[in-house]
Amino acid sequence: MEGILSMEKMMKKARGIRKGILELLSKNIDQVADNIVYGELEYSQVVNFFITRRPKDQRVAKGAMFVEKHARGLQVTQLFLDDAGIAMCDSAGKPYGRRILVSSLDKELEAIAGSGQMAIFE
């Protein structure tokens, strides 16, 4: 029974993180850079972004990625979060992260973050 409760708590926390990210983006969406990428996005590219573009801000603890359908394919948003799952911003209020358009996800990404789902990278 404890495992079920833990899973329920984990799912509730994930929904809260996603809601917080979406609220932040709705207020600051124009500040997240759009980088147009055509073709398939690979898991290794996502991980590489989180490693090479990690802000020097000491509060950053993990990354989040979510995928949404877009008229030209899929819109992928990658953001950096603190320990509490709050999306981190620079001193000007710009979220640390990127938003890209891709035609598809590789099989590994599709399995963990298909359209409408969020994945946390720690």
Kinemage of the C-alpha trace (Angstrom):
@kinemage 1
@onewidth
@group {chain A} dominant
@subgroup {mainchain}
@vectorlist {calphas} color= white
{ca met a 1} P 0.000 0.000 0.000
{ca glu a 2} L 2.895 2.378 0.731
{ca gly a 3} L 4.131 2.010 -2.852
{ca ile a 4} L 0.747 3.076 -4.190
{ca leu a 5} L 0.624 6.118 -1.922
{ca ser a 6} L 4.158 7.059 -2.919
{ca met a 7} L 3.218 6.803 -6.597
{ca glu a 8} L 0.126 8.954 -6.004
{ca lys a 9} L 2.217 11.579 -4.209
{ca met a 10} L 4.776 11.486 -7.000
{ca met a 11} L 2.104 11.965 -9.669
{ca lys a 12} L 0.540 14.855 -7.732
{ca lys a 13} L 3.956 16.522 -7.437
{ca ala a 14} L 4.596 16.040 -11.172
{ca arg a 15} L 1.233 17.644 -12.001
{ca gly a 16} L 2.112 20.565 -9.718
{ca ile a 17} L 5.492 21.030 -11.394
{ca arg a 18} L 3.913 20.958 -14.848
{ca lys a 19} L 1.242 23.465 -13.767
{ca gly a 20} L 3.928 25.792 -12.388
{ca ile a 21} L 5.945 25.562 -15.592
{ca leu a 22} L 2.909 26.246 -17.757
{ca glu a 23} L 1.957 29.250 -15.602
{ca leu a 24} L 5.494 30.632 -15.886
{ca leu a 25} L 5.508 30.120 -19.639
{ca ser a 26} L 2.118 31.741 -20.094
{ca lys a 27} L 3.560 34.885 -18.495
{ca asn a 28} L 7.029 34.705 -20.077
{ca ile a 29} L 6.577 32.661 -23.269
{ca asp a 30} L 8.012 35.383 -25.484
{ca gln a 31} L 11.224 35.317 -23.474
{ca val a 32} L 11.975 31.625 -24.116
{ca ala a 33} L 13.989 31.529 -27.311
{ca asp a 34} L 12.488 29.716 -30.274
{ca asn a 35} L 15.050 27.648 -32.124
{ca ile a 36} L 13.588 25.981 -35.186
{ca val a 37} L 14.894 22.460 -35.674
{ca tyr a 38} L 13.603 20.249 -38.423
{ca gly a 39} L 13.910 16.521 -38.215
{ca glu a 40} L 13.955 14.049 -35.402
{ca leu a 41} L 15.016 15.107 -31.896
{ca glu a 42} L 17.163 12.499 -30.192
{ca tyr a 43} L 17.453 11.660 -26.496
{ca ser a 44} L 21.192 12.374 -26.628
{ca gln a 45} L 20.518 15.906 -27.914
{ca val a 46} L 18.159 16.601 -25.006
{ca val a 47} L 20.651 15.322 -22.429
{ca asn a 48} L 23.478 17.239 -24.107
{ca phe a 49} L 21.458 20.473 -23.830
{ca phe a 50} L 20.881 19.937 -20.107
{ca ile a 51} L 24.600 19.290 -19.565
{ca thr a 52} L 26.161 21.965 -21.776
{ca arg a 53} L 23.607 24.744 -21.223
{ca arg a 54} L 23.120 24.310 -17.479
{ca pro a 55} L 23.074 27.805 -15.940
{ca lys a 56} L 25.708 28.713 -13.372
{ca asp a 57} L 22.845 29.545 -10.980
{ca gln a 58} L 23.438 27.325 -7.927
{ca arg a 59} L 19.688 26.877 -7.393
{ca val a 60} L 19.357 24.807 -10.584
{ca ala a 61} L 18.927 21.148 -9.622
{ca lys a 62} L 17.298 19.403 -12.593
{ca gly a 63} L 15.746 19.814 -15.991
{ca ala a 64} L 12.223 19.350 -17.303
{ca met a 65} L 11.043 18.687 -20.818
{ca phe a 66} L 7.546 18.579 -22.194
{ca val a 67} L 6.177 18.129 -25.664
{ca glu a 68} L 3.117 19.675 -27.250
{ca lys a 69} L 1.634 19.274 -30.709
{ca his a 70} L 2.297 22.202 -33.032
{ca ala a 71} L 1.042 23.036 -36.511
{ca arg a 72} L 4.559 22.393 -37.871
{ca gly a 73} L 5.307 19.261 -35.858
{ca leu a 74} L 6.086 19.115 -32.145
{ca gln a 75} L 7.037 21.937 -29.819
{ca val a 76} L 9.568 20.815 -27.225
{ca thr a 77} L 10.211 22.982 -24.172
{ca gln a 78} L 13.237 22.345 -21.973
{ca leu a 79} L 13.584 24.275 -18.714
{ca phe a 80} L 15.820 24.164 -15.664
{ca leu a 81} L 14.201 23.681 -12.244
{ca asp a 82} L 15.205 24.082 -8.605
{ca asp a 83} L 14.890 21.304 -5.984
{ca ala a 84} L 11.215 22.140 -5.435
{ca gly a 85} L 10.408 21.826 -9.150
{ca ile a 86} L 10.089 25.574 -9.738
{ca ala a 87} L 11.226 26.776 -13.164
{ca met a 88} L 14.303 28.977 -12.749
{ca cys a 89} L 14.740 32.396 -14.364
{ca asp a 90} L 17.645 34.787 -14.749
{ca ser a 91} L 17.693 38.203 -13.040
{ca ala a 92} L 15.653 39.691 -15.905
{ca gly a 93} L 12.892 37.083 -15.459
{ca lys a 94} L 13.790 35.073 -18.569
{ca pro a 95} L 13.341 31.327 -18.000
{ca tyr a 96} L 16.487 29.240 -18.330
{ca gly a 97} L 15.777 26.907 -21.224
{ca arg a 98} L 14.720 26.629 -24.821
{ca arg a 99} L 11.722 25.937 -27.002
{ca ile a 100} L 12.273 24.125 -30.285
{ca leu a 101} L 10.147 22.763 -33.102
{ca val a 102} L 10.874 19.272 -34.398
{ca ser a 103} L 9.189 16.888 -36.778
{ca ser a 104} L 9.420 13.894 -34.426
{ca leu a 105} L 11.044 12.345 -31.371
{ca asp a 106} L 13.295 9.306 -31.423
{ca lys a 107} L 11.876 6.123 -29.878
{ca glu a 108} L 13.525 6.707 -26.495
{ca leu a 109} L 12.140 10.246 -26.155
{ca glu a 110} L 8.729 9.198 -27.414
{ca ala a 111} L 8.564 6.558 -24.677
{ca ile a 112} L 9.355 8.974 -21.854
{ca ala a 113} L 7.939 12.282 -23.074
{ca gly a 114} L 5.446 11.746 -25.847
{ca ser a 115} L 3.063 14.570 -26.714
{ca gly a 116} L 1.459 16.025 -23.610
{ca gln a 117} L 3.794 14.332 -21.134
{ca met a 118} L 6.568 15.807 -19.025
{ca ala a 119} L 9.920 14.238 -18.214
{ca ile a 120} L 12.275 15.261 -15.411
{ca phe a 121} L 16.040 14.932 -15.947
{ca glu a 122} L 18.172 14.776 -12.787
